[in-house]
Each structure stands twice: as C-alpha cells, then as structure tokens.
Amino acid sequence: MTRLRVFLLLFVAAIGLTSTSYITGLYLQSLEARQLSEARKSLQAVLKSETVEDRTRNATVCVRLSQSLIQKRSGLPSATASLYALSVVPLAHVTTNALAPPVEVIEKLSTVDLLLISEVFFKTRQFASADQLLALLLSRSDDRREEILRLACRVRLELGRDEEVLRYCDELAALDPTSPEPYRTKATVHRRHGRWELHVESVKRALANLEQSDAVLQIELIDGYVRLGRFGEARTEFDRFAASNPELVEHVPTMHASLLIQEGKREDADKILTEYLKIDPKDSEALVIKGKLLVGEQKFDDAIKVLQDALEQEPSSEDACFQLGQAYARIGQESLADEYLGRHQKLLDSKVRLYGLEQQAARNPNDVAIRREIAQLYASIELHELAAFWTRAANTAEGE
C-alpha cells in the first residue's frame, strides 16, 4: 500500500471520528435541552397546581428530571436544574443532592428561568433565595422588566422592605399608567404604616383604573375615610358600595356600625352588632365596639364581660383595655381600673415605638437589629404573626 493511500485512509478515518464525535455532542446537547424543557414544564405545573396532591406530584417529577441533569455536571443546564430542584424540595417527598451554583454561574442563566425559579422560591416561602435572585434580575434591563418588578413587590412586601416596594410601584405605574395594581400595592404599604391620606389616594387611583367596581377596594376606601374622620365621605362611599353590592353589606358589620355611631344612630348600630355577634362571637373588633356602646349606656357589668371576651381574642387591643379601665373605675374597682389603664398605656407606647421602628426599617432594608427589635416588641404584646413576619425579615437581611 502506498504512503499516499495510507495517508488518505487515515485522513478519512479521522474525519469519520470527528464527525461521529460532533454528532454525538449535538445529540447529547439536544437530549439535555429536552430534559431541561421537561423539568421546566413540571416546575411551571407546580405554580399552576390547584391541589396539594398535584403540587406534590409535579414537584417530585421536577426533582427527578432535574437530578438527571445535575449528575451530568453539564454547565448551565446542570446549574439551572439545581435551582429547579432546590426551589421545589419543600414540596416534594424526595431528597436531592442539588447545591446552589456559584453566583458567577447564576448570573449567566436566562431571565425566563430566573423569574420562574424566583416565583417558586416565593411560593415555597424561601424568601431569602427569591430575594437574592431578584436582586440579580432587577439589575438587568430587558423586556421582562414589568414581570420582575411585580414579583419584587410581592417578595419585598413579605420582607418589610416597603420603601423599595413603593419605588417599584412608581416604576410600574410609569410603564403602564392604566394598571390598578401598583396603586393597590401602594395602598397596602401606606395602610401598614398608618399613612391614611396616602392610603386613600392610592385606593382612589386604583379604583379609577378599574373597568368595574371592586368590593375589596371600596371597603378599603371607606375604612380609610373613617380612620381620617372624614365620615361624610365614608357614608357616601358606603352607600355606593351598598348599592352595587347589597349582598355584601352584612359582611362589613363593624364598619357599618361605626358609621351609624358617628351619625348618632346608636340603637341601629347596637342591633347590627348584636345580630352579627350571634354569628361570630369571637370577632374582637365587633366586641370592642359593642363594649363601648355598653359603657356609654352605663351597663358596666355587661360591658366588662364583652370587653374581656374581646381581650381574650386580641390581647393587644388597647381600646379594650381602656374601656375596661373606664368600666371598672365607674363601679369602684380602682385596682382593676389601674391595671387595665396601665395595660392600655403600655400597649399604646409599644405601638408608637413600633410605628417609629417600622419607618426606620422601611428606609434601611438591610438593618437586622431594627427588625429583631420590632419582632421582639410585637412578641411582647402578643402579636405573634407580626413577630414571625419581622423575624423572617431579620433572618433574610442577615443572610445577605
């Protein structure tokens, strides 16, 4: 065999091996892409699941599909799969050896995947992880900016980072001036901080941008007017609400009763509260208003019983403590009067302190100490859900 022929045979063989290797590589990449696509579909199905069983099943499938890619250690597909698995582990009845990829790898992932993973982290209450991915997404400028901002609002509301939420709402309103959602979210923030003028304005803007009435926002507007002492406007809005939603009036008895009391119709208010408390005898707000009416009628023994029930349901009610102090004083039980008036003052002082701390927390999203103090103060007045909220916010800030 001549040297030339040997050379040609070797050359053809080399080309064949190279082609085979190239084709194999393309096939493997295609297979990984299909596996990642299936894992992504199962992750999307988790968000759409309407039952716990469906959610668990889809989460389990997602982990299983992701695990195959994780084991291949194939760059970005493996990194993406790791985050898929980590986001649904709290829902799936399986374990995973997935580890969070390095930051420099996560930065290379697509906005579509990061948004999806962030939302699942949020849904599974892994707020710190969702927040970290959102920090990356917010630094990007692309055509999914509105989706990123909407999710950022939801996540950072859960973390008490309210000033940031307001900025995102302003940006969303600029991107779509006709959307009611930014104003609805702003109303939530202003309500949380007791900024009732701003709350009312935000609710009005949200309602103006809606094509149809919204009962929840209408109630929010009435409540805002009541808290501002603008009872005439509250009555106008209540009548409008009653006309458009007559079947819902019975579901806002405390608001209705409060308006009637302001209008001097105490008997009508008492009748509404009495009927409502037969249905829900544990509604602390209704019990306090009923107790106030009884104190005003000098029915002190009855008032004490109702107000004690209110305090049992809501130990942090300074109004219940104050009315109890007044009732005990009027029947000559000075020591009990002093006890409840002292509790009233302590609760009032704590809530004033909390108001100031929450304003500081909103301006300083990474201040762990403020969030810990808020959590402890809420726990001390037995508002345990709020204490848990601020503990979570502190833990997230500490992890940054």
N, C-alpha and C positions, 0 to 999 in steps of 0.2 A: 504494500500500500504506500503510495507516495506521501511525502510530507504534506503536500498541498491538500490531499484528500483527508488525511488525518486532521489537519487544521480545520477544514470545513465541517467535518463531523463533530469535532469538539465545539466549534462555534454554534452549530445548530443545537447541540445538546444544552449549551449554556443559555441560549435564547429560550429553549423549552423550559428549563428550570426557572429562569427569571419570570417567564410568563405565568408558569404554574404558581410561583410564589406570589406574584402580583394579583392573580385571580383569587388565590386563597385569601390574601389580605382583604381584597374587596368584599369577598363573601363574608368574612368574619366581621368586617365593619358593618355590612348590611344586616347581619344577624344581630349584632349589638344594638343597632338602631331600632330594629323591630322589637327587641326585648325591652329597650328603654321606652319605646312608644306604648307597649302594653302595660308597663309599670306606671307610666304617666296616666293612662286611661283608668287604671284601678285607683290611682290617687285622686283623680277628678271625681270618680264614682263615690269616694269617701265623702266628699263635700256635698254630693247630691243625695246621699242616702237618707231615707226618711225614717228608718227604724234602727234601733241599736244592733239588731242582728245583721242587717245589710251593711251597716258601717263596719262592724267587726269582720264580716266576711271579706269585704273589699280591702280593708286594711291588711288582713292576713295574706291575701293574694299579692298585694303591693310589696310586702316584705319578702315574700317568696321569690317574686320576679326580680326584685332589686338585689337579693342575695346572690343570685347567679352572676350578675354584673360586677358586684363588689369583689367577688372571688377572682375575677379575671384581672383586676387592677389595671383597667384599660383607660387610664387618663380621665377625661371629662365625663364619659358615660358612667364610669365607676363612682366618681365623685358625686354626680347627680343622683345616682341610685342610693348612695349612702345617706344623702339628705332626705330622699324619699322615705327610706326605711325609718330613719330617726324621727321623722315627723309623725308617723302613724303607730309607732311602737306602743304608746299608751292605749291604743285601741285594739291592737292585735294580740291574740293569745299565743304568740310565738316570741322567741328571743332572736336577737340579731347581733352579729359581731361588727356592725357598722360603726365607724368612727367618723367624727366630723372632719371633713377635709381641711387642709390649711387655708388660711384666708386668701393667699395668692391664687389658689386654685378656684375657690368660690367666686372670686372676682371675675373669672373667665366664663362663668355659667350664664346662660341666656336669661334675659329679663322675664320671659314667659315662665321658665322653670322656677326661678327665684320667687316670683309672685305666687305661684301655685303652692310652693313649699311654705312660704310665709303664712299664707292663709290657713294651711293645715296646722302649722305650729300654733297659730292663733286659736283655731277651733279646738285644739287639744290642750289649750291653756298653757302652752310652753311659751310664755310671753317674752322671756329674755331672748330665746332663739329667734322668734319672729321679729323682735325689735332689732337685733343685730343684722339680720338680712335686710330689713327695711332701711337701715342706715346706709347700706350699700346701694339699694335701689333708689333712694332719694338723691344720691349723688349723681345719678345718671340723668341724661336728658334724651328721652325717646318718646315714641308715640303712645306709650302706656302710662304716661305721667298721671293722668286722672285716676286710673286704677290704683297706682301706687299711693297717691295722696289719700284716696278713700280708705284704703287699708291702713295707712299710717294713722289716720284719725281714729279708727276703731281700736287699734293696738295701743296707742298712746293715751287714749281716754282711760284704758284699763290700768295704765301705769301712773296716772295722776300728772301727766305732762301737758297740762291744759293750755299753756301759752303757745306751745308748739302746735297743738291741735287748732287753735284759733288762726294761726298763720297758714296752716294747710287749708283751712276753710276759706280764708280770704283768697288764696290762690285758686281753689276750686271754683269759687264764685266768679273770679275773673275769667276762668276758662269757659264757664258755662253760666252766664248771668241768669238764665231761666230755671236753673235747678233749685228745688227747695231744700235739698239735703244739706248743703253747707250751713244754711241758716238753722235748720233743725238741730244740727250738731252744736252750733254756737249757742243755741238756746240751752242745750244740756249743760254746757260748760258754765254759762252765766248763772244758771239755776244752782249748780253745785256750789258756786261762790257767793250766792245771795245777791247777785247783781241784777236786781229785778227790773230796772229800767231797760238794761241791755237785753235781758231775757225777753221782755215784752216786744221790743223792737225786732229781735231775731225771729220770734214766733210770727209776728205780723208779716215779715218778709217771706218766711217760708209759706205761709198761707196764701200770700199774694201770687206766689209762683206755682201754686197748685191749680189744676184744672177743675178739681172737685173738692168738696169740703172734706176735712179731716177731723174726726171727732177728738182724737188724742190732742192734736194741736189746739183745737178750740178750747178744750179743758185747760190746757197749759196757759192759754191766753187769759182765761177767766181767773185762774189761780194767781197769775202774775198781777193782774189788776187788783185783786183782793189784798195781796201782800203789800201792794203800794198804797192801799187805802183809797183807790180810785173806784169806789163802789158803784157809781153811776155807770161807768164804762163796763164794769163787771156785770151789772144787771143787763145792760144792752146785749152784751155778748152771750150771756146765759140764755136770754130769751131767743136769740138767734140759734143757739145750739139746741134748745128745746124744740124749736120749730122744725129744724132739719133732722133731729134725732130724738123724737119723743120717747122712743123705746129705751133710750139710754139715761134719761133723767133720773130714774130710780137708782142708777149705779153711781151717782155722784151726790149722795145724801148730805155729806158733811159740807160740801161746797154750797149746796142749795140752802142748807140750814144756816150757814154763816151769813149768806146774803140776806136771808129773812130776818136774822137777828139785827143786822145793821139797819134794816128798814123798820125795826120796831115790831116785827111780827113774830114775837117770841113763842106764842102758842102754836103757830103753824110750824115753826122750827122744831119745837119740842115734839110735836106729833110725828114729824118726819123721822126724827132721831129715834123715838120710841119704837116705831114700826121697824126701822132698819136694824136696831139692836136685837130685835127678836130673831132676825135672820142671821146676823153676825155679831154675837155678843162680845167678841174679842177685838173689835176694831177700836184701837186706843184713841184715835183722833175723835171718833164719834163719842166715846165715853167721856173724854175731857170736855167737849162742848156741852154734853148733857150735864156733866158735873157743874160747869159754870152756871148753866141755867138754874140748877137746883140751889146753888149757893145764892144766886140772885133772888130766888123765891124764898130764901131763908129755911129751906128744907135741909138742914145741915146733916142730919143722920143719913138721909138718903144720898146726899151729895158725897159724903165720906165713903160710903160703900161703893158708889160708882167710880169715884176717883181712885180708890185703892185698886179696883179692877183695872183701871187704865194704867196705873203704875206697875201692876203685875205684868201687863202686856208690854209696856215700854218703860223700863226703869229709868231711861234717860229723859223722860218728859218733865222739863222744868215747869211747864204750865200746870201739870197735875200736882206737882209738889207745892207750887204757890197756892193753888186753890185749896188743897188740903190744909195748908198752914192757916189760910183765912177761915176755913170751916172750923178747925179745932180752936182757933182763937175766939170765935164767936160763941162756942159752947163752954168756954172757960178752961180748956185743957191746954194750958200755956206751954208745958214741957213738950207736948207733941207738936204744938204750933211752931215752937222754936226749932224743933228737929226738922220739920218739913220746909220751913222757910230757909233754914241753913242749907238743906239739900238743894233747894231752888237756887240759892246764890252760888253754890259750888258748881252746879251744872251750868249756870249762866256764865260764870267765869271761865269754865273749861271750854265752852263753846266759843266764847270771844277769843280765847287763846288759840283755839283750833282754826278759827277764821283767819287770824293773822299768819299762822304757820302754813296754812294751805296756800295763801297768797305767795309766801316765800317759796314754797315747794314748786308752784307753777312757774316761777321765774328762774328756779335753779333745778333743772331736771335731773342733775346727777348728784344732788346733795343727799347722801344716805342718812346723815344724822337727823335732818329735819323730818324725813319720812319715818324714821324709827320713833322719834318723839311723838309724831302725830298718831302712829299706831298705838303707842303706849297710852296716850291720853284718851283715845277712843275706847280702848280696853277698860280703862279706869272708870268710865261712865257706862260701861256695859253695852256699847255699840260694837258688837263683835264682828259683824260683817264688814263694817268700815275699818276696823282694826286689821282684819285679814287683808283687805284691799291695800292698805298702806304698808303692811308688812311685805306683801308681794312687790309693791313698787320699790321698797327699800332694797329687797333682795336683788331685783333686776338692776337697779342703779349700782349696787355694789359689784355686780358681775361684769360691769362694763370696763 
